[in-house]
């Protein structure tokens, strides 16, 4: 059986992309010819999140490509690119299956900048080989630092989950306390034919298109967030680290000139500069007051290098000001990872006193 999808919408968010197509494939084929006649092959029948995303990624580069869904090897042999079927991973031939017993690749075995042991699905394979060009097209930039940052972040925050889910890898060593049932792979699965619906009442190709749009839309959102929201914050964090000794002589307190997504950048910059993990608190303005936040031991950890004093935690307003001896206190979180003050000077005093405090956490 050969199923062909010709008219999948080219969903690329709200931005208008003007970059030309990139020629990755058979060098003897003209660019315009390939862009208009590229054939992408994947398996027919039950579909999954990984090949739906893989097809979407390729369609982002080649909007006029045709998608052929079949398990017939003779048909697949006629395709320019084949993903998630065929029993072969051979990037030189543009064959991207991950089901064969010999396949054990993670991003770390193929990429020098992504560290993970999660086995790749077809989504991860396509992202590895085509991701940078897709990012360049969407963000309309060839800034190497930006592309590398977005590439790593989108893999870790979006695609890795799809790889792990498709390969049946549990995210935890033991049974979790609860199950997460709203992840993107589960929502793609909701588009499969229900057991009690007749074949003639279900259009599998229509639902595969819906799956591509669903997971593709979330991919675009993740990528645009990384490129246009999170990455621009790096300059603010760099400046804060550079000016840390102007905030306090110890250099252990930094101040963000504007509140922004700072954590990932902080740990990256700290590593790049070979700093000694001495920075302990971060100051920033939030609405009508100022916050002091404790730096965690890693960007994902809830454990901090030094929490606010135990005697402050859970107190608010006058009670906290009296206990700390600092006017204008607003709150100290009951876990001690953040506090607030009405003024910048008050927040700075909270950080300084916390540095000097010898109470056990």
N, C-alpha and C positions, 0 to 999 in steps of 0.2 A: 504493500500500500504506500502511495506517495501523496503526502499532504503538503500543499504549498501555501505559504502566507506571503502575499505581495504588498499589502497596503497597510502595514502596521504604522500607526502615527509616529512621527519622529518627535517624541516628547523630550525636550531639553530645557524645561523650565521657562522662565519669563525672559531670559536674555536672548539677544540676537547674536548668532555666531557668524563671523565673517572669515574665519580661517579656512584656507584651502584644505582639501583632503590630503592625506599622507599616503605615499605609495610604499606599502610594506611587503607586497607579495611579488608574484612572478615578474621579474624585471623586464621580461619581453612584452608584457601587456601594458598598453598605454593607460595612464591614470584615468582619463575620462571613461575609457572602455571598462576598466575594472570597477570604477565607482558605480557605473550603471548596470553592470552585468554580474557582479559578485553574487555567488550562490553560497549560502550558509546552510550546512546540514546539521540536524540534530535528530534525536529519536522521536518516533511518534508514540501514541498511546498516552499513558499517565505521564504528566510533566511534573517537574520539580522546580524549586526556587533557583537552583544553581544554573541550569541551562536557560531558564527564562531571563536571568540577569545577564548571562553570557551573551545571549542573542541581543539583548537590549544594548549592551556595551558596543557590540560590533555594528549594530544599526545606528548608534550615535555617530560612529565614524563614517558609515556607508548607508545613509538613509534610503537609498534606492535599491539596496541589496534584496534578494529574494531568499526567504527561509524555506527550506525543504525539510519536512519532518518524516523520517522513514528509518527503518532498521534494515532495509535491503542494501547490502554492501555494494551491489552494482550501481545503485542510485547514489549512494554516498561517495563512491569513487569519482563521480562527475562533479562533486561540489568543490569549491575553492577552499572552504574552511569547514571542518567538521568538529563539533564539540559534543562531549558527553556520550559519545557512542563510537563504535568502531574498534575498540580495544587497542588503541594506539596513541601514545604521546610522542609526537615527532614535530617539533615546532618548525623545522625546515620544510616539512610538507603541510604545515598548518593543520595538524591533527591533534586535537586536545581532549582526549579521553583520560579518565582517572580511575576506571574500574578494574583494569587489569592487575593481576597479582604483583607484577613487577613494579608497579607505580607506588612510590613512597615519598614523593616530593612534598615539602612544605615551602613556605615563602623563604625560609632561611636557607634552603638548599639551592634556591634559584636566585635570590636577591641578597646583596651585601648590606642592605640598609634596613631590612625587616627581620626581627628576631622572634621566631615562633616555631613550635613543633607541630602545630595543627596541620594535618594533612589537607592538601588542596583538593577542592572540587573543581568542576569545569569553570565555575565563576572565578575562583582564585587564579586558575591558569590563564584565562582570558585577561583578567586584570593585570597579572604579572607581565604578560607580553604586550598588551595594548594600553595599559592604564595611563602611562605618562602622556601618550599622544591624545588620549581622551581628555585628560585633565587640561593639557595645553589648549585644546579646542574649546573646552567649556569656560575656562578662566581667561582665555584670550591672552596668554602670556607664555613666554619661554624662560622665565626667571627660574633658574635651576633650584635655588633654595626653596622657593614657593612650591614648585612642582614636587620636590622631594618631600617637603612637609605634608602636603595634601595627600600624596601617594601613601605615606606611612599612616597618617591619621585615618584616612578613609578605609584602608585595609583593616586596621586594628579596631575601629569603631563600627564597622559595617560589614565588610565582606568576610572577615574571619569567622564571624558568627554563622554565616551561611555555609562556609566550608566545613566547620565543625558539625553543624546540624546535619548536613547532607551525608557526612561520613560516619554519623552516629557516635560522635565523640562527646562524652559528658563533660560539662564545664566544671564539675566539682568531683572530687574523689569519692564522695559518699552521696547518698540520696539527699537532695535538697529539702528544705523545710516546706517548700511549696513549689508548684510548677508554674512556669511562665508560658502562657498559652496564646499570647498576642504577638509573638515575634513574627518577622516578615515571612519566614519559611512556613509557619503555621497558617498565615493568612493566604499564602499561595495555595496551600493544601486545601483550603476551604473552597477553592475554585474547581477542584476535581469533581467528576461526576458522582453524585450521591448514589448509594447502593440501590435506592428505591426509585431511581429515575431511569426511564427507558432510554436506550441508545439513540433512538430517533428523536427524542426530546432534548438531547444535549449536544451542543455544537462544541467539540473539543478544541477546534482551531480558534473559535471565538474566545473561549476561555483561556487558551494559551496566550492570546494577544492581551487579554486582561491581566494575566499574570506578569507578562513583560512590562506592561505599563505600571502595574502596582510596584514591583520591585525596582523598576527603572526610575520611577518618580522618587522613591526613597533614596536611591543612590545619588540622584542629582541633588536632593536636599542635603545629604551628608557631605557631598563634595563642595557645594556652594558654601555651606557653613564653615567647613575647614578653610576654604580659600578666602572668603570674603568677610567672615566674622572672627574666626579664631586666629588665623595667621597674622592679620594686621596688629594684633595685640603684642606681638613679639617685640616691636620697637619700644613699646611702653615698658615692658619688663626689663629689657636691656638697659634702658635709661635708669630705671629704678635701682638696678643692681650696681650700675656704674656710680650712682650718686649716694650709695648707702652710707658712706662715712660722713656725708653732710647731714644726714638725718640723725645719726648717733655715732659717737666716736668709736664704739665697738664694731661698727659695721654689721651688726646682727639684726638690724631693723631696716627694712626697705619701705619706701612709700610710692605707691602707684599714683601717677598724676591723674589717672582716670580708672575707675573700676572696670575690669576687663577679664576675659578668660586667661588667667595667668599661670596656672599650675604646670601644664605641660611645658610651656616655654621656660618657666623657672628652672625646672630640673634639667632640661636640655642645655640651657645656657650655663648653669652651674657646672655641668659635666664638661662642656666645651672649654670653660675657663679654668678647669681644675681647681675649683673652689673647695674649701675644706668643710662644707656642710655646717658652717657657723651661722648662717642666716636663719633666724628663728621666728621672726614676726613680720607680718605684712600689714601696712596701714593703707586704707583707702576710704574715700567718701562714699557713703551709701544713703541716698535720699537726703534727709535733713540732719544726719549725724555722721559720725566717723566710726570706722570699725578697726579693730586689731584682730587679725587672724593668725593662728599658729601655723607654722610650716609643718606639714606632715613628713614622715620619714621617706615616703615615696609618693608619686603623684596619685596613686590609687588607695593609699592607706588611710585609715582612720586614726592611726597612732601618730602623735605629733612629737617633734623634737623636744619641745618644752611647752606643756599646757599652761593655761592661766592658773594662778594659785588655787588650790582646793577650797580655801576659805571664802573665795569670791563666788564660786560656781552656784548658779541658781538664784543669785541675788539680783535685785533690780533697783534702779533709781536711788533714792536717798539711802536705803539700806546698803547698797553696794558702795556708794560714795563714802559713807561713814566707815565701812569696813576697810576700804582701800586707802582712805585718806585723799582721794582724788575727786575734786568737784565735777559735777555734770555727768556722772556715770549713768548709763542707760540700762545695761544688762551685762551679765556674764553667763554664757550658756552653761547648762548643768553638766555638760561633758567637758567644758573648759577649753574648747577649740576656738572660740570666738567671743569677742565682747564688743561693747559699743559705748561711745561717749558723745556728748553733745558737740564737742569741739575737737579740732585736730590736735591741739595741745593736750587735751585730756586723754585722747586715745594714745598719744605718744607716751604720756606718763604711765598709762596702763601697761604698755609694752616694756618700758624701762623698769618699772617695779616688778613686773613678771620675770624679767631677766635676772634681777637681783634676788628674787624670792628663793628661799631655801626649803620651803615646804615640800614634802614628798607628794608626788602626783598620785 
